[in-house]
Amino acid sequence: MIKKILYTIFTKFLSSGIGFLTIILVSQFLGAEGKGEQSIFLFNIFLILLFATLIGNTTLIYLAPRHKFSDLFFPSLAWIIGSLALLFGVFYLMPDIIIIFPFELFIIGLMASVTEVNTYVLIGRQEVRKANDLKIIWQLASISFLGVMAIVGDFNSTYDYVLSIILGYFLSLIYGFYLLRKDYFALKMPSWDRFLEMFRLLFRLGAIKQIGNIAQTLNARLSFYLLSIYSGNKVLGVFSNGISISEAVLMLGTSLALVQYSKLSNVEDEKYSKRLSIQMTKVNLVFSFLALLSFSILPSSFYAFVFGKEFMGINHIVQLLALGYLLISITTTFTQYFASKGNFTISSFAALFGLISTAGLGFWLVPIYGIIGAAITMTISYSITFSIEYYYFCKWTESSFRDFLINRADVKEIKFLLGKKKNISEKK
């Protein structure tokens, strides 16, 4: 178990490192304009992936040990194909500036969606290491391709980046087929009644959670579309790098949330659940604040050195986004508390309200104030999401603002909660 956890953490940090290196390469070789196009293209892939895996998402982790692969694969594939066809029609009507390379986009969407299904099936069968390898292989292939292109001097267009993604997901798809080759060789179309039964089950278990993910993603990235339309991809490129720096803080929150969720899922004592969640919130608050402060005080010259001269002033973007990202990082502890209780509705509800505010404010502020308007919109949206989850957490646990104030006993309490091997309240 420990080896699986450590390997997962290693893979996560490797993935983040590759992502940051990709940002640097694209910024240095393609400039702010190319970085803006790359950001839009990558976000479109992620958005397509969220819709295409509406029923083939993490619920497969729960269902894979309990059902035949064929019973899970065919409903998932049917949804992938149907949703991609629908999205293609929607994207066709959108401006060319935000839908670049549409054919390549949907080829990648198909390969990435099937790869997601393969990954979750492997995790459900407790083959975590294989799943981690499958998740990282497309990034390794992509950065290797870009590295070679950069060395030989041929990395000079956004399409080079698109080709690297196609190569990466093609290799992931092939590797996924190889890892699950016995299942794919034994594929058998289920009866129509069985197909409908599994389709409904997958939709019922996965839709609510995925809708929340979609809302949160659009909440975080709708400003990309607006900036691209009203200010151009060059401005978007600078803004997207500021976002990437700020989002590095969320790695801490999600890592703490993993520990929190694993513990709360095996605990029945509500007082212990409340205490652990509040302590996790305090840890998250302190370290996220320090990280954001560090990123904010780095001089513009540092970011210009890392990304290129066109990216001067990123520190000001980080400063504008700091409050919003501090709040959304803290929100992860509330989200995992609700998830450990089997409630995904509150988090989805909060994300939807955040999205509504993003849409309302974004179309007003971004055309007038550009990057500043986008940053203000995101901060207000994240504040709303935080406020809703904070309210319900306090209501569920009978907590108050005072409980979140940091005191001298917190360090000792945190060590006690995290280092304790066994708690009398844990399930036997």
C-alpha positions as CSV (number, residue, x, y, z in Angstrom):
1,M,0.0,0.0,0.0
2,I,2.8,2.5,1.0
3,K,4.6,1.8,-2.3
4,K,1.5,2.4,-4.3
5,I,0.9,5.7,-2.5
6,L,4.5,6.9,-2.9
7,Y,4.5,5.9,-6.6
8,T,1.3,7.8,-7.1
9,I,2.7,10.9,-5.4
10,F,5.9,10.6,-7.5
11,T,3.9,10.3,-10.7
12,K,1.8,13.3,-9.7
13,F,4.9,15.5,-9.2
14,L,6.5,14.1,-12.3
15,S,3.4,15.1,-14.2
16,S,3.4,18.6,-12.8
17,G,7.1,18.9,-13.6
18,I,6.5,17.9,-17.2
19,G,3.6,20.3,-17.5
20,F,5.7,23.2,-16.2
21,L,8.6,22.3,-18.6
22,T,6.1,22.3,-21.4
23,I,4.9,25.7,-20.4
24,I,8.5,27.0,-20.5
25,L,9.2,25.4,-23.9
26,V,6.0,26.8,-25.5
27,S,6.5,30.2,-24.0
28,Q,10.2,30.5,-25.0
29,F,9.8,29.2,-28.6
30,L,6.3,30.4,-29.5
31,G,5.9,33.5,-27.4
32,A,2.8,34.9,-25.8
33,E,0.7,34.4,-28.9
34,G,1.6,30.8,-29.3
35,K,1.2,30.2,-25.6
36,G,-2.3,31.6,-25.8
37,E,-3.2,29.2,-28.7
38,Q,-1.7,26.3,-26.8
39,S,-3.7,27.1,-23.7
40,I,-7.0,27.3,-25.6
41,F,-6.2,24.0,-27.4
42,L,-5.3,22.2,-24.2
43,F,-8.3,23.5,-22.4
44,N,-10.6,22.3,-25.2
45,I,-9.1,18.8,-24.9
46,F,-9.8,18.8,-21.2
47,L,-13.3,20.1,-21.6
48,I,-14.1,17.5,-24.2
49,L,-12.7,14.9,-21.9
50,L,-15.0,15.9,-19.1
51,F,-18.1,15.6,-21.3
52,A,-17.0,12.5,-23.1
53,T,-16.4,10.7,-19.7
54,L,-19.6,11.8,-18.1
55,I,-20.5,8.1,-17.5
56,G,-17.0,6.6,-17.9
57,N,-15.3,8.4,-15.1
58,T,-14.1,7.5,-11.6
59,T,-17.3,5.4,-11.0
60,L,-15.5,2.8,-13.1
61,I,-13.1,2.4,-10.1
62,Y,-16.0,1.1,-8.0
63,L,-17.7,-0.9,-10.8
64,A,-14.6,-2.6,-12.4
65,P,-14.2,-5.3,-9.8
66,R,-18.0,-6.0,-9.8
67,H,-18.8,-6.2,-13.5
68,K,-17.5,-7.6,-16.7
69,F,-15.2,-5.4,-18.8
70,S,-17.6,-5.7,-21.8
71,D,-20.5,-4.5,-19.7
72,L,-18.6,-1.3,-18.8
73,F,-16.8,-0.6,-22.0
74,F,-19.6,-0.6,-24.5
75,P,-21.9,1.9,-22.7
76,S,-18.8,4.1,-22.0
77,L,-17.7,4.0,-25.7
78,A,-21.3,4.7,-26.9
79,W,-21.4,7.8,-24.7
80,I,-17.9,8.9,-25.9
81,I,-18.8,8.7,-29.5
82,G,-22.2,10.3,-29.1
83,S,-20.9,13.2,-26.9
84,L,-18.0,13.9,-29.3
85,A,-20.4,14.1,-32.2
86,L,-22.6,16.5,-30.3
87,L,-19.7,18.6,-29.2
88,F,-18.3,18.7,-32.7
89,G,-21.6,20.4,-33.8
90,V,-21.4,22.9,-30.9
91,F,-17.8,23.7,-31.5
92,Y,-18.4,24.1,-35.3
93,L,-20.6,27.1,-34.4
94,M,-18.0,28.8,-32.2
95,P,-15.4,31.4,-33.3
96,D,-12.3,30.1,-35.1
97,I,-10.1,31.9,-32.6
98,I,-11.1,29.5,-29.8
99,I,-11.6,26.3,-31.8
100,I,-8.3,25.8,-33.5
101,F,-7.4,22.5,-35.3
102,P,-10.9,21.0,-34.8
103,F,-10.2,17.7,-36.6
104,E,-7.1,17.0,-34.5
105,L,-8.9,18.1,-31.4
106,F,-11.6,15.4,-31.7
107,I,-9.1,12.7,-32.7
108,I,-7.2,13.5,-29.5
109,G,-10.6,13.6,-27.6
110,L,-11.4,10.1,-28.7
111,M,-8.1,8.6,-27.8
112,A,-7.9,10.4,-24.5
113,S,-11.4,9.4,-23.5
114,V,-10.8,5.7,-24.1
115,T,-7.5,6.0,-22.3
116,E,-9.4,7.4,-19.3
117,V,-11.7,4.4,-19.3
118,N,-8.7,2.1,-19.4
119,T,-7.0,4.0,-16.5
120,Y,-10.0,3.8,-14.2
121,V,-10.6,0.1,-14.9
122,L,-7.0,-0.6,-13.9
123,I,-7.3,1.5,-10.7
124,G,-10.5,-0.4,-9.9
125,R,-8.6,-3.7,-10.2
126,Q,-5.9,-2.2,-7.8
127,E,-3.3,-2.1,-10.6
128,V,-2.4,1.4,-9.5
129,R,1.2,1.4,-10.8
130,K,0.0,0.4,-14.3
131,A,-2.7,3.1,-14.2
132,N,-0.1,5.7,-13.2
133,D,2.2,4.6,-16.0
134,L,-0.7,5.0,-18.4
135,K,-1.5,8.5,-17.2
136,I,2.1,9.7,-17.5
137,I,3.1,8.1,-20.8
138,W,1.3,10.7,-23.0
139,Q,3.1,13.6,-21.2
140,L,6.5,11.9,-21.5
141,A,6.0,11.3,-25.2
142,S,4.8,14.8,-25.8
143,I,7.6,16.6,-24.0
144,S,10.2,14.3,-25.6
145,F,8.8,15.2,-29.1
146,L,8.9,18.9,-28.2
147,G,12.4,18.6,-26.8
148,V,13.7,17.0,-30.0
149,M,11.9,19.6,-32.1
150,A,13.4,22.4,-30.0
151,I,16.9,21.0,-30.2
152,V,16.9,20.6,-34.0
153,G,15.3,24.1,-34.3
154,D,12.0,23.0,-35.8
155,F,9.7,23.9,-32.9
156,N,8.1,27.0,-34.4
157,S,4.3,26.6,-34.5
158,T,1.4,25.6,-32.3
159,Y,0.8,22.7,-34.7
160,D,4.0,21.2,-33.5
161,Y,2.5,21.1,-30.0
162,V,-0.7,19.5,-31.4
163,L,1.4,16.8,-33.1
164,S,3.1,16.1,-29.8
165,I,-0.3,15.6,-28.1
166,I,-1.5,13.3,-30.9
167,L,1.7,11.2,-30.5
168,G,1.4,11.1,-26.7
169,Y,-2.3,9.9,-26.6
170,F,-1.8,7.5,-29.5
171,L,1.0,5.7,-27.4
172,S,-1.2,5.8,-24.3
173,L,-4.1,4.3,-26.2
174,I,-1.9,1.5,-27.6
175,Y,-0.3,0.9,-24.1
176,G,-3.8,0.7,-22.6
177,F,-4.9,-1.9,-25.1
178,Y,-1.8,-3.9,-24.2
179,L,-2.3,-3.7,-20.4
180,L,-6.0,-4.8,-20.9
181,R,-5.3,-7.1,-23.9
182,K,-7.1,-10.1,-22.3
183,D,-10.2,-8.0,-21.8
184,Y,-10.1,-6.5,-25.3
185,F,-9.6,-9.9,-26.9
186,A,-12.6,-11.2,-25.0
187,L,-14.9,-8.2,-25.8
188,K,-18.5,-9.3,-26.4
189,M,-21.4,-7.0,-27.0
190,P,-23.9,-7.3,-24.1
191,S,-27.6,-7.8,-24.7
192,W,-29.6,-4.7,-25.3
193,D,-31.3,-4.9,-21.9
194,R,-27.9,-5.4,-20.2
195,F,-26.5,-2.5,-22.1
196,L,-29.3,-0.2,-21.0
197,E,-29.0,-1.4,-17.4
198,M,-25.3,-0.6,-17.3
199,F,-25.7,2.7,-19.1
200,R,-28.3,3.9,-16.6
201,L,-26.1,2.7,-13.7
202,L,-23.0,4.5,-15.0
203,F,-25.0,7.6,-15.6
204,R,-26.6,7.6,-12.2
205,L,-23.4,7.1,-10.4
206,G,-21.2,9.4,-12.5
207,A,-23.3,12.3,-13.8
208,I,-23.8,14.4,-10.7
209,K,-20.1,14.3,-9.8
210,Q,-19.0,15.0,-13.3
211,I,-21.4,17.8,-13.8
212,G,-19.8,19.4,-10.7
213,N,-16.3,18.9,-12.3
214,I,-17.5,20.4,-15.6
215,A,-18.9,23.5,-13.7
216,Q,-15.7,23.9,-11.7
217,T,-13.5,23.6,-14.9
218,L,-15.6,26.1,-16.8
219,N,-15.5,28.3,-13.7
220,A,-11.7,28.3,-13.9
221,R,-11.3,28.6,-17.6
222,L,-14.3,30.5,-19.1
223,S,-12.1,33.6,-18.8
224,F,-9.7,31.9,-21.3
225,Y,-12.4,32.0,-24.0
226,L,-13.4,35.6,-23.1
227,L,-9.8,36.9,-23.1
228,S,-9.1,35.1,-26.4
229,I,-12.2,36.7,-28.0
230,Y,-11.9,40.3,-26.6
231,S,-8.2,40.7,-26.0
232,G,-6.5,38.2,-28.3
233,N,-4.3,35.1,-27.8
234,K,-1.2,37.1,-26.9
235,V,-2.9,38.5,-23.8
236,L,-4.3,35.1,-23.0
237,G,-0.8,33.6,-23.2
238,V,0.4,35.9,-20.5
239,F,-2.7,35.3,-18.3
240,S,-2.5,31.5,-18.7
241,N,1.0,31.4,-17.4
242,G,-0.1,33.5,-14.4
243,I,-2.8,30.9,-13.8
244,S,-0.4,28.0,-14.1
245,I,1.9,29.6,-11.4
246,S,-1.1,30.2,-9.1
247,E,-2.5,26.7,-9.6
248,A,0.7,25.2,-8.4
249,V,-0.6,26.0,-4.9
250,L,-3.5,23.6,-5.5
251,M,-1.1,20.7,-5.5
252,L,-0.8,21.1,-1.7
253,G,-4.6,21.2,-1.2
254,T,-5.3,18.2,-3.4
255,S,-2.5,16.2,-1.6
256,L,-3.9,17.0,1.8
257,A,-7.4,16.2,0.5
258,L,-6.1,12.7,-0.5
259,V,-4.9,12.0,3.1
260,Q,-8.1,13.5,4.5
261,Y,-10.4,11.5,2.3
262,S,-8.6,8.2,2.9
263,K,-8.9,8.7,6.7
264,L,-12.5,10.0,6.8
265,S,-13.7,7.2,4.5
266,N,-12.8,4.8,7.3
267,V,-14.0,6.8,10.3
268,E,-17.4,6.8,11.9
269,D,-16.8,9.3,14.7
270,E,-18.2,12.7,13.6
271,K,-16.2,14.6,16.1
272,Y,-13.0,13.1,14.7
273,S,-14.1,13.9,11.2
274,K,-14.8,17.5,12.1
275,R,-11.5,17.9,14.0
276,L,-9.4,16.4,11.2
277,S,-11.1,18.5,8.5
278,I,-10.6,21.7,10.4
279,Q,-6.9,20.9,11.1
280,M,-6.4,20.1,7.4
281,T,-8.0,23.5,6.5
282,K,-5.5,25.3,8.8
283,V,-2.5,23.5,7.3
284,N,-3.8,24.2,3.8
285,L,-4.3,27.9,4.7
286,V,-0.8,28.4,6.1
287,F,1.1,26.7,3.4
288,S,-1.0,28.0,0.5
289,F,-0.7,31.5,1.8
290,L,3.1,31.2,2.1
291,A,3.4,29.7,-1.4
292,L,1.2,32.4,-3.0
293,L,3.2,35.1,-1.1
294,S,6.4,33.7,-2.5
295,F,5.1,33.6,-6.1
296,S,3.7,37.2,-5.7
297,I,7.0,38.8,-4.5
298,L,9.1,37.2,-7.2
299,P,10.2,40.1,-9.5
300,S,8.9,40.5,-13.1
301,S,12.5,39.9,-14.3
302,F,12.5,36.4,-12.9
303,Y,9.3,35.4,-14.9
304,A,10.7,37.1,-18.0
305,F,13.9,35.0,-17.6
306,V,11.9,31.8,-17.3
307,F,9.2,32.3,-19.9
308,G,10.6,35.1,-22.2
309,K,10.4,38.9,-22.4
310,E,6.8,38.9,-23.5
311,F,5.8,37.6,-20.1
312,M,6.9,40.5,-17.9
313,G,4.3,41.3,-15.2
314,I,3.1,37.8,-14.4
315,N,3.8,38.5,-10.8
316,H,1.0,41.2,-10.9
317,I,-1.4,38.6,-12.3
318,V,-0.5,36.2,-9.5
319,Q,-1.1,39.0,-6.9
320,L,-4.5,39.6,-8.4
321,L,-5.4,35.9,-8.3
322,A,-3.9,35.2,-4.9
323,L,-7.1,35.6,-2.8
324,G,-9.2,33.5,-5.1
325,Y,-6.7,30.7,-5.2
326,L,-6.2,30.8,-1.5
327,L,-9.9,30.3,-1.0
328,I,-10.4,27.6,-3.6
329,S,-7.4,25.7,-2.2
330,I,-9.0,25.8,1.3
331,T,-12.3,24.6,-0.3
332,T,-10.8,21.3,-1.2
333,T,-10.9,20.2,2.4
334,F,-14.6,20.9,2.6
335,T,-15.2,19.1,-0.7
336,Q,-13.5,16.0,0.6
337,Y,-15.4,16.1,3.8
338,F,-18.7,16.0,1.9
339,A,-17.4,13.4,-0.5
340,S,-16.4,11.1,2.5
341,K,-20.1,11.3,3.5
342,G,-21.2,10.4,0.1
343,N,-22.5,13.8,-0.7
344,F,-21.4,15.3,-4.1
345,T,-24.4,17.7,-4.4
346,I,-23.1,20.5,-2.2
347,S,-19.8,20.8,-4.1
348,S,-21.6,20.6,-7.5
349,F,-24.1,23.2,-6.3
350,A,-21.3,25.6,-5.2
351,A,-19.4,25.1,-8.5
352,L,-22.5,25.9,-10.5
353,F,-23.1,29.1,-8.6
354,G,-19.5,30.0,-9.1
355,L,-19.9,29.4,-12.8
356,I,-23.0,31.6,-13.0
357,S,-21.1,34.5,-11.4
358,T,-18.2,33.8,-13.8
359,A,-20.5,34.0,-16.8
360,G,-22.3,37.1,-15.5
361,L,-19.2,39.1,-14.5
362,G,-16.9,37.8,-17.2
363,F,-18.9,39.1,-20.1
364,W,-19.1,42.5,-18.4
365,L,-15.5,42.9,-16.9
366,V,-13.3,41.1,-19.4
367,P,-14.2,43.3,-22.5
368,I,-13.6,46.4,-20.4
369,Y,-10.6,45.6,-18.2
370,G,-9.0,42.6,-20.0
371,I,-6.6,40.6,-17.7
372,I,-7.6,42.6,-14.6
373,G,-11.3,41.9,-15.3
374,A,-10.6,38.2,-15.8
375,A,-8.7,38.0,-12.5
376,I,-11.4,39.9,-10.6
377,T,-14.0,37.6,-12.1
378,M,-12.2,34.5,-11.0
379,T,-11.6,35.8,-7.5
380,I,-15.2,36.6,-7.0
381,S,-16.3,33.3,-8.4
382,Y,-13.9,31.3,-6.2
383,S,-15.1,33.4,-3.2
384,I,-18.7,32.4,-3.9
385,T,-17.8,28.7,-4.2
386,F,-15.8,28.9,-1.0
387,S,-18.6,30.7,0.9
388,I,-21.2,28.1,0.0
389,E,-19.0,25.1,1.0
390,Y,-17.8,26.9,4.1
391,Y,-21.5,27.6,5.1
392,Y,-22.6,24.0,4.7
393,F,-19.5,22.6,6.4
394,C,-20.2,24.8,9.4
395,K,-23.9,23.8,9.3
396,W,-23.1,20.1,9.1
397,T,-20.4,20.0,11.8
398,E,-21.8,22.8,14.0
399,S,-18.6,24.7,13.5
400,S,-17.9,28.5,13.7
401,F,-15.3,30.9,12.4
402,R,-13.5,30.6,15.8
403,D,-12.7,27.0,15.1
404,F,-10.6,27.9,12.2
405,L,-8.4,30.4,14.0
406,I,-4.8,29.0,14.4
407,N,-3.5,28.6,17.9
408,R,-0.4,27.2,19.6
409,A,-2.0,23.8,20.2
410,D,-2.6,23.3,16.5
411,V,0.9,22.0,15.6
412,K,0.7,19.3,18.2
413,E,-2.9,18.4,17.3
414,I,-2.0,18.1,13.6
415,K,0.9,15.8,14.4
416,F,-1.4,13.7,16.6
417,L,-4.1,13.4,13.9
418,L,-1.8,12.6,11.0
419,G,0.7,10.4,12.8
420,K,-1.7,8.3,14.8
421,K,-1.7,4.8,13.5
422,K,-5.0,3.7,14.9
423,N,-8.0,5.6,16.2
424,I,-10.6,4.0,18.4
425,S,-13.2,5.5,16.1
426,E,-12.0,3.9,13.0
427,K,-13.9,1.0,11.5
428,K,-12.7,-2.4,12.6
